[in-house]
Structure formats: C-alpha cells, structure tokens
C-alpha cells in the first residue's frame, strides 16, 4: 500500500540518546478509480496549472478543482473511490520511501565521485581534473560507464526506514534516519511491514 508524501525536514527525538528523524506530511489524496491489479488512479493537490485535459478528468470523476494532479499507486484490497484513508500507517513498522535526490547540476569528478585530484601546489596544471580516461591502442576509446564529470543528483532513490510515530490528526509521519530530497519534495511511501 502506497501513500503520497511531502518532506517537511529533519529533527531529533527528545529521549536519551536522541535519534535523528525525518518528518513527512501525508498529502490529501482522492481515489478516482480502482483497477483489478490492486492499483488505483488517485488525484492530489499540486501547483500544476489547470488545462482542458485536467478539467476533463476532474469532471469525469466528480472531484474539486484543487485536486489537479493524477498518479497511479498501489492500494489495499477493498479500497473504494473517495478519500484515501492513511490509517494503515499507524500500524506500520517499516516503510520504503522513494524521492528524488537534491539536484546539483553539472559537477566535476571530485565532487561527483570523490576523486582525489592532483597536488595543489604551484608548477603544474592538474588541479581538480580527473586525469587519464582511456587506453591507447586497445580499446582505443573510452569505456562505457567511466566515472567522469556530469549531471549529479536529481535521481530517484528508495530507502527503508523504521516508523517512529504517525500523527493521524495532522497527517505527520515520523521516520528514523534521513530521507533523500530537498524539503518540500514529494514522493511515495510504501508499507513494508
């Protein structure tokens, strides 16, 4: 069973020793239709602009204008159209969270892969370059998958975390440890056990 969440940020528990935790807000979600394969089309609020395609979906399923983004997620058996109930999160012990990591743009080999670089003293031009990247006669090209500068971050990452608590009234899920992504990032939480 999956839920759409928004990352609030990190904090710590007040007991001794304190534990680092991540706070997630469960997004209000409406189930539009349930399929036979255990998945459902759901709608939730997003900053996305309204267009005719979105308006057509809203009219088809009879949902209000604020629910303007659609997604397919796994739901529990017996789920019907209407509000998605986050109550199963109260009994969950372990969840898997999928979010996009922070995007860092185009980065060099030292930041992206932890390369050592060259000496920082005068008299040479090595600096922060990656050094030799290929072979001479064979294979005469750069091998695929070579660690080089390029786009760093903004990739989907899934992590497994223990559930510390769930505030059903405010929809706040508290997980042990860290979660990838910037504050305000949206992703999915799937109950493991």
C-alpha positions as CSV (number, residue, x, y, z in Angstrom):
1,X,0.0,0.0,0.0
2,X,1.4,3.4,-1.0
3,X,0.8,7.0,0.0
4,X,1.9,10.3,-1.5
5,X,4.1,12.3,1.0
6,X,5.8,15.7,1.2
7,X,9.1,16.0,3.0
8,X,8.9,18.6,5.9
9,X,12.5,18.3,7.1
10,X,14.7,16.7,9.8
11,X,14.6,16.8,13.6
12,X,15.6,14.8,16.7
13,X,13.8,12.9,19.4
14,X,14.0,14.3,23.0
15,X,14.8,11.0,24.7
16,X,18.3,10.0,25.6
17,X,20.1,9.1,23.5
18,X,18.3,11.2,20.9
19,X,17.6,9.7,17.4
20,X,17.6,11.7,14.2
21,X,14.2,11.6,12.4
22,X,12.6,12.8,9.2
23,X,9.1,14.4,9.2
24,X,6.8,13.6,6.3
25,X,3.4,15.1,5.6
26,X,0.9,12.7,4.1
27,X,-0.8,14.5,1.2
28,X,-4.6,14.5,1.0
29,X,-5.5,12.1,-1.8
30,X,-8.7,11.1,-3.6
31,X,-9.2,7.7,-5.2
32,X,-10.7,8.2,-8.6
33,X,-11.0,4.5,-9.8
34,X,-9.6,1.2,-8.6
35,X,-8.3,-1.4,-11.0
36,X,-8.3,-5.2,-10.8
37,X,-4.5,-5.4,-10.4
38,X,-4.5,-3.7,-6.9
39,X,-3.6,-0.3,-8.3
40,X,-5.8,2.9,-8.3
41,X,-5.8,6.2,-10.1
42,X,-5.6,8.9,-7.5
43,X,-5.7,12.7,-7.6
44,X,-3.9,15.2,-5.3
45,X,-3.2,18.9,-5.0
46,X,-0.3,20.3,-6.9
47,X,0.9,23.7,-8.2
48,X,0.3,22.4,-11.8
49,X,-1.7,24.8,-14.0
50,X,-5.2,23.7,-15.0
51,X,-5.8,22.8,-18.6
52,X,-8.6,21.1,-20.5
53,X,-7.3,17.6,-20.1
54,X,-7.1,18.0,-16.3
55,X,-10.6,19.7,-16.2
56,X,-12.0,16.7,-18.2
57,X,-10.5,14.2,-15.7
58,X,-12.0,16.3,-12.8
59,X,-15.4,16.3,-14.4
60,X,-15.2,12.6,-15.2
61,X,-14.5,11.6,-11.6
62,X,-16.5,14.4,-9.9
63,X,-13.6,15.9,-7.9
64,X,-13.0,19.5,-6.9
65,X,-10.6,21.9,-8.8
66,X,-7.9,21.7,-6.1
67,X,-7.1,18.0,-7.0
68,X,-5.3,18.7,-10.2
69,X,-2.6,16.1,-10.4
70,X,-3.1,12.4,-11.1
71,X,-1.0,9.3,-10.3
72,X,-1.3,5.5,-10.2
73,X,-0.4,3.9,-6.8
74,X,-0.9,0.6,-5.0
75,X,-3.9,0.4,-2.6
76,X,-5.2,-2.1,-0.2
77,X,-8.0,-4.6,-1.1
78,X,-11.5,-3.2,-0.6
79,X,-10.5,0.4,-1.3
80,X,-13.3,2.4,-2.9
81,X,-13.5,5.7,-4.7
82,X,-13.3,8.7,-2.4
83,X,-10.7,9.9,0.2
84,X,-7.7,7.6,0.7
85,X,-7.5,6.7,4.4
86,X,-4.0,6.9,5.8
87,X,-4.9,4.8,8.9
88,X,-2.7,1.8,8.0
89,X,0.4,4.0,8.6
90,X,-0.4,3.9,12.3
91,X,0.2,0.1,12.4
92,X,3.2,0.2,10.1
93,X,6.7,-0.7,11.5
94,X,8.9,-0.3,8.4
95,X,8.3,1.7,5.2
96,X,10.1,2.3,1.9
97,X,10.3,5.9,0.8
98,X,11.0,6.9,-2.8
99,X,12.0,10.5,-3.6
100,X,14.3,12.4,-6.0
101,X,17.7,13.4,-4.5
102,X,18.8,17.0,-4.5
103,X,19.8,18.1,-8.0
104,X,23.4,19.6,-8.0
105,X,23.7,20.2,-11.7
106,X,26.8,19.5,-13.8
107,X,29.7,18.6,-11.4
108,X,33.3,17.6,-11.7
109,X,34.8,14.2,-10.8
110,X,36.0,15.3,-7.4
111,X,32.5,16.3,-6.1
112,X,30.6,13.7,-8.1
113,X,32.7,10.6,-7.5
114,X,35.1,11.6,-4.7
115,X,38.3,11.6,-6.8
116,X,41.5,12.9,-5.1
117,X,42.6,15.4,-7.7
118,X,46.2,16.5,-8.2
119,X,48.6,18.3,-5.8
120,X,47.5,21.9,-5.1
121,X,51.0,23.5,-5.2
122,X,52.5,25.7,-7.9
123,X,54.2,24.4,-11.1
124,X,51.6,22.2,-12.7
125,X,48.1,22.3,-14.2
126,X,46.5,19.1,-12.8
127,X,44.2,20.8,-10.2
128,X,40.8,19.2,-9.9
129,X,40.9,17.3,-13.3
130,X,40.1,13.6,-13.5
131,X,43.3,12.6,-15.2
132,X,43.7,9.9,-17.9
133,X,40.5,8.4,-19.1
134,X,41.3,6.0,-21.9
135,X,43.7,3.5,-23.4
136,X,46.0,3.9,-26.4
137,X,45.8,1.0,-29.0
138,X,43.2,-1.2,-27.3
139,X,40.3,-0.4,-27.0
140,X,41.1,3.0,-28.5
141,X,38.0,4.6,-26.9
142,X,36.6,5.5,-23.5
143,X,34.9,2.5,-21.8
144,X,31.2,2.8,-21.1
145,X,30.3,3.7,-17.5
146,X,33.6,5.5,-16.9
147,X,33.3,7.8,-13.9
148,X,33.5,11.3,-15.4
149,X,32.1,14.8,-14.8
150,X,28.4,15.2,-15.5
151,X,24.8,15.6,-14.0
152,X,24.9,14.9,-10.3
153,X,21.7,14.3,-8.3
154,X,18.0,14.5,-9.2
155,X,17.7,10.7,-9.4
156,X,15.1,8.6,-7.8
157,X,16.3,6.9,-4.6
158,X,14.4,4.4,-2.4
159,X,15.4,3.9,1.3
160,X,14.0,1.7,4.0
161,X,13.2,3.3,7.4
162,X,11.6,2.4,10.7
163,X,8.4,4.3,11.7
164,X,8.8,6.2,15.0
165,X,5.2,7.5,15.1
166,X,2.2,8.7,13.0
167,X,0.0,11.6,13.9
168,X,-3.3,10.8,12.2
169,X,-4.9,14.1,13.0
170,X,-2.3,16.2,11.2
171,X,-1.0,13.5,8.8
172,X,2.6,13.7,10.0
173,X,4.7,10.5,9.6
174,X,8.0,10.4,11.7
175,X,10.7,8.1,10.3
176,X,14.0,7.1,11.9
177,X,17.0,8.4,9.9
178,X,17.3,10.5,6.8
179,X,15.4,10.6,3.6
180,X,16.8,11.8,0.2
181,X,15.4,15.0,-1.4
182,X,15.0,18.7,-0.5
183,X,12.4,20.0,2.0
184,X,9.1,20.2,0.1
185,X,10.0,17.3,-2.2
186,X,7.1,14.9,-3.0
187,X,7.4,11.2,-3.3
188,X,5.8,7.8,-2.3
189,X,5.8,5.8,0.9
190,X,5.2,2.1,0.7
191,X,4.4,0.0,3.8
192,X,6.8,-3.0,4.0
193,X,5.6,-4.4,7.4
